[in-house]
Amino acid sequence: MQLIARFALVLTVLFFTLQGNSQNPFTNCSAAFLNDKIIVDEYTDQGKCVLATDATGTLTVCTASLSPEESIPTGKIKFKIALRDKNTKTLTMFSNETYQQADIKKVMARCRKGDSIVLLTMDDQYALPHNEILVK
């Protein structure tokens, strides 16, 4: 009887382990938004993200409903912010904080023209192909 109970326990643990590992990464599309307006100029392989140094408002990374006519944020996701130096290409963390939204003016205060803002998702279920924003 103990052998059957142990076998059942092993099968149960194996089942739940396989269930947890079977989730596919990058299955949900996401994008960066400023004041609920998508930053990327086109959601394609050629899309570019650019913001002026005097940009104002709330920066978010959201899942999105995307169509050729409009892009609507549908849910905020957690992200971190890093900055890439224009000259050295060095990547440094903006802060240790994890955000669901950030004041872009505070981020821009640490940027110069030519630098990039790099957004990092905290969960690999979210694809964020346009994760680097050039500061102009």
N, C-alpha and C positions, 0 to 999 in steps of 0.2 A: 504494500500500500504506500509506504514512504517513497518507493522508487517512482511510482506513478505521480505522486504529488510533486516530487522534485522535477520530473520530466515536464509536467504541466507548467511549473514555475519557469523553467528554462525556456519553454516555448513562448510563454507570455512575455518574458523579458526580451527575447529575440524579436518577437512581433513588434513591440513598441519601439525597440531600437531601430528596426528597419523603417517603421512609419516615420520616425523623426528624421531619418537621413534621406527620405525619398522626396523631400520638398525641393523643387527646382529653383535655383537662384535666378534672379533678374526676370521674374515673370510679370512684374507690374511696372508700367511706364510712369515716369515722373519727369518733372521739369522745374526749372527755377522761375519764380514769378517775382515781380516788383509791383506792389499794389494790385495784386490779382491779375496783372498783365504778364503774359509769358515773355521772357527775356530773349530767347533764341529767335532769330529772324525767320527761320523755317525749320520745322522738326524733321530734318533729313540728315543724311551723312554730311552734307555741305553746310549745315546750319551753323551760324556764328552767334555768340553772345557778346554784346558790347554794352557798356554803360559809361556815361560821362562822369567825371570826378564830382560834379555838382548834383548827382542823382539824389533824390530824397524818397523816403517812404519805407515800406516794410518788405524785406526780402524773405521769401518763403521757398521751400521745396515741397511740391505737392504732387500727388497723383493727379492725373488730368484726363478730362474728356477732350480728345483732340479731333479736329476736323479741319478741312481746308478753309472754312469760313471763320472759325473761332476756336480758342483754346481756353477751357474753363477749369480752374483748379477744383478738385473734388475732395481733397483731404490732405491736411498738412502731415508731413513726416519729419522725423528727427534728422538733424544734420549737424556737421561741424564745418568750420570755416578755416581755410588755410590761405596764405598769401604767397604768390610766386613773384619774386623780384625780377624786374625787367632785365637788369644787367647780368646778374649772376645765375638766374634761373633757380635760385635757392627757394625751397618751399618751407615755410614756417607756419606753425599754428597761429591763428588769430587770437584764440583763447582756449582754455580747457573746457569751456562751456559747450553743452549740447543744446542746440536751438530747435525751435519749431517756427520761430520768426526772429528776425534781427533788424535793427535800425540800420539801413544802408549808410547813413551819414557817419555812424560810428566806425563802420568798416572802411569807408572811403577816407576817413581821417588818417588811416595808416597806409594809404596807397598813393602812388605817384602814377602819372600817365605812363602807360606801357606795362605796368604791373598787371597781374591777373588775380582774381578771386577764385579760389578752387573750393567747390562744395563737395563734401564727402557724406554719403548716406551712412546711416548706422545699422542698416539691415540689408543683407544681400538679396532680399526679395524685390528690391526696387532698382530698376535700371535708370541711370541718370546719364545718358550719353552726352549731354551738353553741360558738363560740370565745371567748365572753366569760363570765366567772364573776364574779357579784356577791359581794362580801364583806359578810357580815352580822354 
